């Protein structure tokens, strides 16, 4: 029997109750759901498909895989950086149809 593979899946919790996975150990895993109940249904289903296709896990490896999730509140300062503190010399601007919503594009 092979050693189990562990995949860490941070889950962001927004004030409106929405839960989102945007960065994890599983390549391509992005999920947004409206409740915890929906998350526990969708996460294993989507993770299974991506582990098979993007990580080439066999059925035996899949049976041994462990998904480790931690829900934490979303905080704007975690993802939005001040332009002056960016390690990039300049960032492209993101423009919308109305100039009111123009902003600097940030890279994670």
N, C-alpha and C positions, 0 to 999 in steps of 0.2 A: 504494500500500500504506500502511495506517495505522500509526501509532506503536504499539508493543506496550504493553499495560497490565500493570503489575506488581502482584501481590497478595502481601503479606507474611503468612505463616502461622506464628506461633510455636507450637511443639509442646512440651508439658510432658512430662517423663519422670518417672514415679514409681518408688519403690524396688522395687516388685514387677514392674517391667518394662512396666507399662501406659503407653501414650502417649495424650495427650489434646490436642485443639484446642478451646479455649473462647473465644478472642478472636482475630479476624483481620480483614483488610481485606475479606473476603467476608461479606456480610450473611447471618446465619443459620447459619454454618458451626460446627457442634459435632460432634466425632468423639471416640470413645474406642475404642481398639483394644488388643489384647494383645501385639502385636509390630510391629517395623519393617516386616517383610514385608507384614503386613496393612495398615499405614499407606500404603505405596506403591501398594497396590491400591485402597483405599477413598478416599483423599484426592482423586485426580484424578476419580474417578467422582462423588463427592458435590459437589466443587467445580464440575464441569461443569454439573450440574443447577442449582446455585444461581447460577452466573454467568449462565446462560440466563434463569432466572426472576426473580432479584432484581436483577440488574445489566443485563438486557436486551442481553447481548452477542450479536452476530450470529455466524454460523459463521466468517466471515472474522476478526472480532475474537477469537473463541475460539482460532483457529489461531495467533494472534499473542500471546495471553495468556501470562504467565510467573508461575508459582507459586514463591515464594521461602520455603522453610521453614528454620527453625533449631530444633534440639532443645536444650532446656535442662532441667536438673534442677528438679523442683518443690520449692519451699521454702515452708514454712508462713508465714514472715514476709512473703512477697510478697502474700498474700491476706488474712491475718488482721491486723486493726488493733486496737490498744488502744482501748477505748471513750473514754478521756479524750483521745486525740489525734484523734478523729474530727472532721471539720468539721461534722457534723450535730449539732444540740443534743441530740437523744435518738434512740435507735434502737428499733424494736419488738423484742420478744423473740420468739424462735421456740420454741414449745413442742412437745414430743413426748409420746407416751402416758405415758412415764415422765419424771418431773421431772429425773432424773439427767442427761439429755442436753440440757436447756434451755441456750440460748446466745443471745447477741445477734446479730441479723441484720446483716451488714455489706454495704455497697454498694461496688462497684468503681468 
